[in-house]
């Protein structure tokens, strides 16, 4: 089966949220779905000091929908919003 590159966008509830803890928990969840042990994390400024976290990783296409992953990530403490930002087939 093919691999897909997935980017999950996680937005904490406030600028004072514990970004380190959120990142650690979200990376652990993403690794359960990841085809490799590598999950790239990027912080992206939004507004008023609030940042979103982008989690980029490879996933086996046969897993299918990312909705179960979104549900698990949304249960992390201090997370307000989770969305699948991008999914596309990986080549190479």
VMD Tcl script that builds the backbone (N, CA, C; Angstrom):
set m [mol new atoms 276]
animate dup $m
set s [atomselect $m all]
$s set {name element resname resid chain x y z} {
  {N N UNK 1 A 0.824 -1.183 0.000}
  {CA C UNK 1 A 0.000 0.000 0.000}
  {C C UNK 1 A 0.871 1.251 0.000}
  {N N UNK 2 A 0.314 2.330 -0.374}
  {CA C UNK 2 A 1.028 3.606 -0.429}
  {C C UNK 2 A 1.019 4.290 0.931}
  {N N UNK 3 A 1.940 5.227 1.069}
  {CA C UNK 3 A 1.977 6.046 2.270}
  {C C UNK 3 A 1.369 7.409 1.961}
  {N N UNK 4 A 0.803 8.017 2.992}
  {CA C UNK 4 A 0.288 9.375 2.861}
  {C C UNK 4 A 0.990 10.263 3.880}
  {N N UNK 5 A 1.267 11.494 3.462}
  {CA C UNK 5 A 1.820 12.491 4.368}
  {C C UNK 5 A 0.647 13.211 5.017}
  {N N UNK 6 A 0.659 13.280 6.333}
  {CA C UNK 6 A -0.447 13.857 7.090}
  {C C UNK 6 A 0.063 15.042 7.902}
  {N N UNK 7 A -0.706 16.118 7.896}
  {CA C UNK 7 A -0.419 17.250 8.772}
  {C C UNK 7 A -1.659 17.488 9.632}
  {N N UNK 8 A -1.475 17.341 10.933}
  {CA C UNK 8 A -2.543 17.591 11.893}
  {C C UNK 8 A -2.280 18.933 12.559}
  {N N UNK 9 A -3.313 19.771 12.650}
  {CA C UNK 9 A -3.193 21.092 13.278}
  {C C UNK 9 A -3.911 21.070 14.620}
  {N N UNK 10 A -3.167 21.373 15.674}
  {CA C UNK 10 A -3.697 21.356 17.036}
  {C C UNK 10 A -3.594 22.770 17.587}
  {N N UNK 11 A -4.714 23.299 18.103}
  {CA C UNK 11 A -4.740 24.645 18.669}
  {C C UNK 11 A -5.113 24.546 20.153}
  {N N UNK 12 A -4.184 24.951 21.024}
  {CA C UNK 12 A -4.486 24.954 22.458}
  {C C UNK 12 A -5.532 26.014 22.804}
  {N N UNK 13 A -6.069 25.904 23.989}
  {CA C UNK 13 A -7.124 26.815 24.410}
  {C C UNK 13 A -6.658 28.206 24.788}
  {N N UNK 14 A -5.363 28.372 25.123}
  {CA C UNK 14 A -4.868 29.692 25.511}
  {C C UNK 14 A -3.362 29.786 25.263}
  {N N UNK 15 A -2.838 31.012 25.208}
  {CA C UNK 15 A -1.395 31.193 25.036}
  {C C UNK 15 A -0.594 30.685 26.242}
  {N N UNK 16 A -1.242 30.560 27.401}
  {CA C UNK 16 A -0.564 30.086 28.611}
  {C C UNK 16 A -0.552 28.558 28.713}
  {N N UNK 17 A -1.088 27.872 27.739}
  {CA C UNK 17 A -1.140 26.407 27.771}
  {C C UNK 17 A 0.275 25.827 27.819}
  {N N UNK 18 A 0.401 24.640 28.363}
  {CA C UNK 18 A 1.688 23.960 28.449}
  {C C UNK 18 A 1.988 23.294 27.100}
  {N N UNK 19 A 2.651 24.045 26.207}
  {CA C UNK 19 A 2.909 23.559 24.853}
  {C C UNK 19 A 3.811 22.331 24.836}
  {N N UNK 20 A 4.756 22.273 25.763}
  {CA C UNK 20 A 5.658 21.117 25.815}
  {C C UNK 20 A 4.876 19.832 26.112}
  {N N UNK 21 A 3.994 19.910 27.099}
  {CA C UNK 21 A 3.196 18.728 27.476}
  {C C UNK 21 A 2.238 18.337 26.345}
  {N N UNK 22 A 1.596 19.332 25.754}
  {CA C UNK 22 A 0.689 19.053 24.634}
  {C C UNK 22 A 1.449 18.401 23.494}
  {N N UNK 23 A 2.627 18.934 23.174}
  {CA C UNK 23 A 3.445 18.380 22.087}
  {C C UNK 23 A 3.820 16.934 22.367}
  {N N UNK 24 A 4.287 16.649 23.568}
  {CA C UNK 24 A 4.696 15.284 23.927}
  {C C UNK 24 A 3.535 14.308 23.794}
  {N N UNK 25 A 2.369 14.685 24.304}
  {CA C UNK 25 A 1.211 13.791 24.245}
  {C C UNK 25 A 0.730 13.590 22.807}
  {N N UNK 26 A 0.710 14.662 22.032}
  {CA C UNK 26 A 0.250 14.560 20.641}
  {C C UNK 26 A 1.221 13.752 19.783}
  {N N UNK 27 A 2.519 13.919 20.020}
  {CA C UNK 27 A 3.509 13.130 19.275}
  {C C UNK 27 A 3.314 11.647 19.577}
  {N N UNK 28 A 3.101 11.306 20.835}
  {CA C UNK 28 A 2.883 9.901 21.215}
  {C C UNK 28 A 1.656 9.328 20.506}
  {N N UNK 29 A 0.592 10.105 20.404}
  {CA C UNK 29 A -0.622 9.645 19.719}
  {C C UNK 29 A -0.360 9.500 18.220}
  {N N UNK 30 A 0.300 10.483 17.621}
  {CA C UNK 30 A 0.589 10.431 16.180}
  {C C UNK 30 A 1.476 9.245 15.832}
  {N N UNK 31 A 2.414 8.895 16.726}
  {CA C UNK 31 A 3.304 7.761 16.464}
  {C C UNK 31 A 2.535 6.440 16.375}
  {N N UNK 32 A 1.385 6.350 17.032}
  {CA C UNK 32 A 0.565 5.145 16.938}
  {C C UNK 32 A 0.029 4.951 15.519}
  {N N UNK 33 A -0.155 6.061 14.809}
  {CA C UNK 33 A -0.683 6.024 13.446}
  {C C UNK 33 A 0.433 6.112 12.405}
  {N N UNK 34 A 1.609 6.536 12.839}
  {CA C UNK 34 A 2.713 6.800 11.923}
  {C C UNK 34 A 3.312 5.515 11.371}
  {N N UNK 35 A 3.737 5.580 10.109}
  {CA C UNK 35 A 4.398 4.451 9.469}
  {C C UNK 35 A 5.876 4.410 9.851}
  {N N UNK 36 A 6.393 5.508 10.380}
  {CA C UNK 36 A 7.775 5.580 10.863}
  {C C UNK 36 A 7.727 6.088 12.296}
  {N N UNK 37 A 8.885 6.204 12.922}
  {CA C UNK 37 A 8.944 6.685 14.294}
  {C C UNK 37 A 9.157 8.201 14.336}
  {N N UNK 38 A 9.065 8.843 13.181}
  {CA C UNK 38 A 9.373 10.269 13.089}
  {C C UNK 38 A 8.101 11.106 12.938}
  {N N UNK 39 A 7.955 12.090 13.817}
  {CA C UNK 39 A 6.857 13.051 13.739}
  {C C UNK 39 A 7.483 14.440 13.841}
  {N N UNK 40 A 7.361 15.229 12.789}
  {CA C UNK 40 A 7.881 16.597 12.810}
  {C C UNK 40 A 6.851 17.526 13.430}
  {N N UNK 41 A 7.330 18.447 14.261}
  {CA C UNK 41 A 6.453 19.390 14.947}
  {C C UNK 41 A 6.889 20.809 14.598}
  {N N UNK 42 A 5.917 21.637 14.260}
  {CA C UNK 42 A 6.193 23.035 13.933}
  {C C UNK 42 A 5.179 23.907 14.653}
  {N N UNK 43 A 5.667 24.997 15.245}
  {CA C UNK 43 A 4.771 25.970 15.865}
  {C C UNK 43 A 4.483 27.069 14.859}
  {N N UNK 44 A 3.226 27.478 14.803}
  {CA C UNK 44 A 2.802 28.520 13.862}
  {C C UNK 44 A 2.027 29.585 14.635}
  {N N UNK 45 A 2.497 30.845 14.624}
  {CA C UNK 45 A 1.770 31.894 15.351}
  {C C UNK 45 A 0.397 32.157 14.745}
  {N N UNK 46 A -0.582 32.390 15.605}
  {CA C UNK 46 A -1.938 32.708 15.150}
  {C C UNK 46 A -2.239 34.178 15.441}
  {N N UNK 47 A -2.627 34.488 16.668}
  {CA C UNK 47 A -2.932 35.869 17.056}
  {C C UNK 47 A -2.900 35.993 18.573}
  {N N UNK 48 A -2.567 37.183 19.060}
  {CA C UNK 48 A -2.595 37.484 20.484}
  {C C UNK 48 A -1.768 36.498 21.314}
  {N N UNK 49 A -0.639 36.062 20.771}
  {CA C UNK 49 A 0.249 35.148 21.486}
  {C C UNK 49 A -0.121 33.679 21.357}
  {N N UNK 50 A -1.247 33.383 20.756}
  {CA C UNK 50 A -1.671 31.996 20.580}
  {C C UNK 50 A -0.933 31.370 19.404}
  {N N UNK 51 A -0.515 30.120 19.579}
  {CA C UNK 51 A 0.186 29.394 18.524}
  {C C UNK 51 A -0.546 28.087 18.239}
  {N N UNK 52 A -0.453 27.647 16.998}
  {CA C UNK 52 A -0.947 26.315 16.673}
  {C C UNK 52 A 0.262 25.393 16.546}
  {N N UNK 53 A 0.030 24.118 16.734}
  {CA C UNK 53 A 1.067 23.106 16.583}
  {C C UNK 53 A 0.720 22.251 15.372}
  {N N UNK 54 A 1.676 22.090 14.468}
  {CA C UNK 54 A 1.480 21.264 13.280}
  {C C UNK 54 A 2.303 19.998 13.425}
  {N N UNK 55 A 1.643 18.851 13.305}
  {CA C UNK 55 A 2.301 17.550 13.415}
  {C C UNK 55 A 2.301 16.908 12.033}
  {N N UNK 56 A 3.484 16.658 11.495}
  {CA C UNK 56 A 3.650 16.126 10.143}
  {C C UNK 56 A 4.285 14.739 10.237}
  {N N UNK 57 A 3.650 13.739 9.634}
  {CA C UNK 57 A 4.170 12.373 9.688}
  {C C UNK 57 A 3.624 11.558 8.525}
  {N N UNK 58 A 4.218 10.384 8.312}
  {CA C UNK 58 A 3.757 9.459 7.273}
  {C C UNK 58 A 2.858 8.403 7.891}
  {N N UNK 59 A 1.809 8.068 7.177}
  {CA C UNK 59 A 0.843 7.076 7.644}
  {C C UNK 59 A 0.534 6.126 6.491}
  {N N UNK 60 A 0.278 4.889 6.807}
  {CA C UNK 60 A -0.109 3.915 5.788}
  {C C UNK 60 A -1.504 4.268 5.266}
  {N N UNK 61 A -1.648 4.314 3.953}
  {CA C UNK 61 A -2.917 4.712 3.341}
  {C C UNK 61 A -4.066 3.779 3.727}
  {N N UNK 62 A -3.747 2.528 3.968}
  {CA C UNK 62 A -4.787 1.553 4.297}
  {C C UNK 62 A -5.475 1.846 5.637}
  {N N UNK 63 A -4.858 2.662 6.489}
  {CA C UNK 63 A -5.488 3.028 7.764}
  {C C UNK 63 A -6.776 3.792 7.504}
  {N N UNK 64 A -6.758 4.581 6.435}
  {CA C UNK 64 A -7.977 5.274 6.027}
  {C C UNK 64 A -8.143 6.638 6.658}
  {N N UNK 65 A -9.317 6.889 7.164}
  {CA C UNK 65 A -9.730 8.188 7.671}
  {C C UNK 65 A -8.886 8.648 8.867}
  {N N UNK 66 A -8.704 9.964 8.998}
  {CA C UNK 66 A -7.962 10.526 10.128}
  {C C UNK 66 A -8.883 10.944 11.278}
  {N N UNK 67 A -10.166 10.720 11.146}
  {CA C UNK 67 A -11.112 11.137 12.186}
  {C C UNK 67 A -10.832 10.499 13.548}
  {N N UNK 68 A -10.499 9.195 13.629}
  {CA C UNK 68 A -10.167 8.629 14.950}
  {C C UNK 68 A -8.946 9.314 15.579}
  {N N UNK 69 A -7.982 9.688 14.751}
  {CA C UNK 69 A -6.808 10.402 15.239}
  {C C UNK 69 A -7.200 11.781 15.762}
  {N N UNK 70 A -8.047 12.484 15.029}
  {CA C UNK 70 A -8.538 13.800 15.475}
  {C C UNK 70 A -9.223 13.678 16.835}
  {N N UNK 71 A -10.040 12.652 17.008}
  {CA C UNK 71 A -10.759 12.454 18.269}
  {C C UNK 71 A -9.796 12.231 19.427}
  {N N UNK 72 A -8.752 11.430 19.200}
  {CA C UNK 72 A -7.770 11.172 20.262}
  {C C UNK 72 A -6.991 12.431 20.611}
  {N N UNK 73 A -6.576 13.188 19.592}
  {CA C UNK 73 A -5.823 14.417 19.845}
  {C C UNK 73 A -6.670 15.456 20.573}
  {N N UNK 74 A -7.965 15.497 20.289}
  {CA C UNK 74 A -8.838 16.485 20.930}
  {C C UNK 74 A -9.056 16.186 22.416}
  {N N UNK 75 A -8.741 14.972 22.849}
  {CA C UNK 75 A -8.890 14.602 24.260}
  {C C UNK 75 A -7.684 15.012 25.109}
  {N N UNK 76 A -6.607 15.482 24.474}
  {CA C UNK 76 A -5.425 15.920 25.214}
  {C C UNK 76 A -5.788 17.178 26.002}
  {N N UNK 77 A -5.342 17.239 27.252}
  {CA C UNK 77 A -5.643 18.390 28.112}
  {C C UNK 77 A -5.141 19.680 27.488}
  {N N UNK 78 A -5.924 20.732 27.596}
  {CA C UNK 78 A -5.631 22.085 27.123}
  {C C UNK 78 A -5.738 22.259 25.601}
  {N N UNK 79 A -6.176 21.216 24.879}
  {CA C UNK 79 A -6.365 21.332 23.432}
  {C C UNK 79 A -7.798 21.771 23.166}
  {N N UNK 80 A -7.946 22.810 22.363}
  {CA C UNK 80 A -9.279 23.311 22.047}
  {C C UNK 80 A -9.762 22.816 20.691}
  {N N UNK 81 A -8.887 22.869 19.674}
  {CA C UNK 81 A -9.289 22.527 18.312}
  {C C UNK 81 A -8.265 21.602 17.665}
  {N N UNK 82 A -8.768 20.619 16.925}
  {CA C UNK 82 A -7.909 19.724 16.141}
  {C C UNK 82 A -8.514 19.602 14.754}
  {N N UNK 83 A -7.666 19.707 13.739}
  {CA C UNK 83 A -8.148 19.501 12.372}
  {C C UNK 83 A -7.060 18.850 11.534}
  {N N UNK 84 A -7.499 18.112 10.543}
  {CA C UNK 84 A -6.562 17.565 9.564}
  {C C UNK 84 A -6.289 18.660 8.565}
  {N N UNK 85 A -5.063 19.138 8.577}
  {CA C UNK 85 A -4.683 20.274 7.720}
  {C C UNK 85 A -4.389 19.821 6.293}
  {N N UNK 86 A -3.774 18.630 6.142}
  {CA C UNK 86 A -3.399 18.160 4.819}
  {C C UNK 86 A -3.182 16.652 4.834}
  {N N UNK 87 A -3.594 15.987 3.777}
  {CA C UNK 87 A -3.312 14.574 3.551}
  {C C UNK 87 A -3.036 14.413 2.073}
  {N N UNK 88 A -1.871 13.852 1.756}
  {CA C UNK 88 A -1.560 13.603 0.346}
  {C C UNK 88 A -0.622 12.415 0.216}
  {N N UNK 89 A -0.690 11.768 -0.920}
  {CA C UNK 89 A 0.178 10.620 -1.156}
  {C C UNK 89 A 1.636 11.040 -1.175}
  {N N UNK 90 A 2.447 10.221 -0.538}
  {CA C UNK 90 A 3.888 10.476 -0.492}
  {C C UNK 90 A 4.560 9.688 -1.610}
  {N N UNK 91 A 5.454 10.326 -2.299}
  {CA C UNK 91 A 6.188 9.676 -3.381}
  {C C UNK 91 A 7.656 9.636 -3.022}
  {N N UNK 92 A 8.334 8.597 -3.497}
  {CA C UNK 92 A 9.791 8.564 -3.303}
  {C C UNK 92 A 10.242 7.393 -2.602}
}
mol reanalyze $m
mol bondsrecalc $m
mol representation Tube
mol addrep $m
